[in-house]
Amino acid sequence: EPERDMPDLTNLPMPRVPSLDAPLDIVIAGVGGTGIVTVGALLVMAAHLENKTALIHDKLGMAQKYGAVHSHLRLSSDYIPSVRIPDGQARLLIGGDLRCATEPPVTRLINPDNAHIVVASEQSVGGEFTRNPDFDFRETDMQATVKRLGGDRARILPARHLALTYLGDEIGANLLLLGHAWQEGHIPLSFEAIDRAIEMNGVAVDLNRKAFALGRLVAVKPELADRPVPEEKNLDELVAHRKELLTA
């Protein structure tokens, strides 16, 4: 269940949708099984509905579920010579997982001069953590990588937190990031085409529409992405809280 009531998602301002005068290369990265491949598929269908050319190449790594995956998505109004994005050419990165989005196979695709980056601040917990209690998650280093690549064009959002808080399901995080990128004017596809693609996909249509709209709202009102600072508990309160969790 959502932790908070959904804010008003109606009457959001429409952004200026960019033209597709030049081809656009987009990298979509995250954890398999969380809807990363679906984001690419939705954009391909939206492009098809607008008679634009779209090619996608999904790199699934060692595992389709819970492994690092990323997609090469190429949009054009004309012929596309290759399905893979050359190094240093992608102008948009949508990252559903901080760790996956900052790995070399992804970062080397990004154009450091003009790429826009929209990534989740959260990261997956790998198997190394189970063997090393002092494992360094390197969150600061990874966020520095994002800022180095994108500068003031980078957005790091608590996407899973927002999706869980307002939608009741972290699975909405990737559509939230897509909505944020679209609202900021980085995707040359119309709202109608993307919405129709979500409908045609036929899976969690209402949730995905709300997640897309919530991402748009966060772009309009960035303060929604500010996470509340949790109140510190004393020892007795911590013991009582853990007892309650274990009992449940």
Helices and strands as residue ranges (DSSP letters): E 24-31, H 36-49, E 53-59, E 68-76, E 92-95, H 98-101, H 104-107, E 116-120, H 128-131, H 139-150, G 151-153, E 154-157, H 159-167, G 170-172, H 173-183, H 191-201, H 205-220, G 222-225, H 235-247
